[in-house]
């Protein structure tokens, strides 16, 4: 869904339009297992969230916050399972490209 017309720039960051998927029991179990594995392996994860119909990326160490409320804690931020579009391992080369792109749109 990354068309040229489907993003907004706020604070020098580009946010793409997205749609939040339905959180089924199977999807929650998959996310929960991935977070538990990252805790055991002591690695960071990258969460792609749907906030207000726009995509936001949060990266950091994830902790299972509340299983009943289906939420995680990432960088002192509570993330609800229903907001998660995708969970992935961070790609450092992609992060550098995004930072360079954000600098192009930064206004002083």
Residue pairs with C-beta under 8 A, 6 or more apart in sequence:
1 16
1 17
1 18
1 19
2 16
6 16
6 17
7 14
7 15
7 16
7 17
7 54
8 14
8 15
8 54
9 15
9 105
12 102
12 103
12 105
12 106
12 107
13 102
13 105
14 101
14 102
14 105
15 54
15 55
15 56
16 54
16 55
17 53
17 54
17 55
18 48
18 50
18 53
18 54
18 55
18 85
19 50
19 53
19 85
20 50
20 82
20 83
20 85
21 27
21 85
23 70
23 81
23 82
23 84
27 81
28 70
28 81
31 81
31 84
31 87
32 64
32 67
34 45
34 87
35 45
35 62
35 63
35 64
35 72
35 87
36 64
38 44
38 45
38 61
38 62
39 61
39 62
39 63
39 64
42 61
43 61
43 89
44 59
44 60
44 61
44 62
44 89
44 90
45 59
45 60
45 61
45 62
45 74
45 87
45 88
45 89
45 90
46 57
46 58
46 59
46 87
46 88
46 89
46 90
47 57
47 58
47 59
47 62
47 72
47 74
47 79
47 84
47 86
47 87
48 55
48 56
48 57
48 84
48 85
48 86
48 87
48 88
49 55
49 56
49 57
49 58
49 79
49 83
49 84
49 85
50 56
50 83
50 84
50 85
51 83
55 85
58 74
58 75
58 77
58 79
59 74
59 75
59 90
59 95
60 74
60 75
61 74
61 75
62 72
62 73
62 74
63 72
63 73
63 74
64 72
64 73
65 71
65 72
65 73
65 78
69 80
70 80
70 81
70 82
71 78
71 79
71 80
71 81
72 78
72 79
72 81
73 79
